[in-house]
Amino acid sequence: MKTQRRIIVQDGILQSYFLATYSARKLGMKTTGNAGGNHNLILRPGELDFNGLLKKWTWPAGHRTARAGCKSHHRRLFARRGGFWVENGEIQYPVEEITIASNLKDMYTHIAAVGNDVLVQGSRQCGSILVENMMVAGQ
């Protein structure tokens, strides 16, 4: 498949996925030629820094990590991690053993904001992402 420029999200609407042949077949969709993953992926930063994103945060528990486990052909994300308790837009204290679960489609459609605190990792560039409507559980 030929390399091409693609828009994944535009004006807050998901336009395309990253699907290798196997994932596409499992989902009943067409491949996008991404068997090797994504390359030169740039998520356009928003206007808010991380602290600005916290001020928009409307639920009490939070998670801050660069990694979470997920199988795209299963359409689910499950992450058991530590994070922070957030109230009134400010980190209050760390929490451990929280579980975050969501449907990937729901996650992508509930991105509320992207921060301007861009982290460059190889050919990928992305700021913090604020996702609403995630299920968070733990003690």
Secondary structure, 3 states (H helix, E strand, C coil): CCCCCCCCEECCEECCCCCCHHHHHHHCCCCCCCCCCCCCEECCCCCCCHHHHHHHCCCCEECCCCCCCEEHHHCEEEEEEEEEEEECCEEEEEEEEEEEEEEHHHHHHCEEEECCCCEEECCEEECCEEECCCEEECC
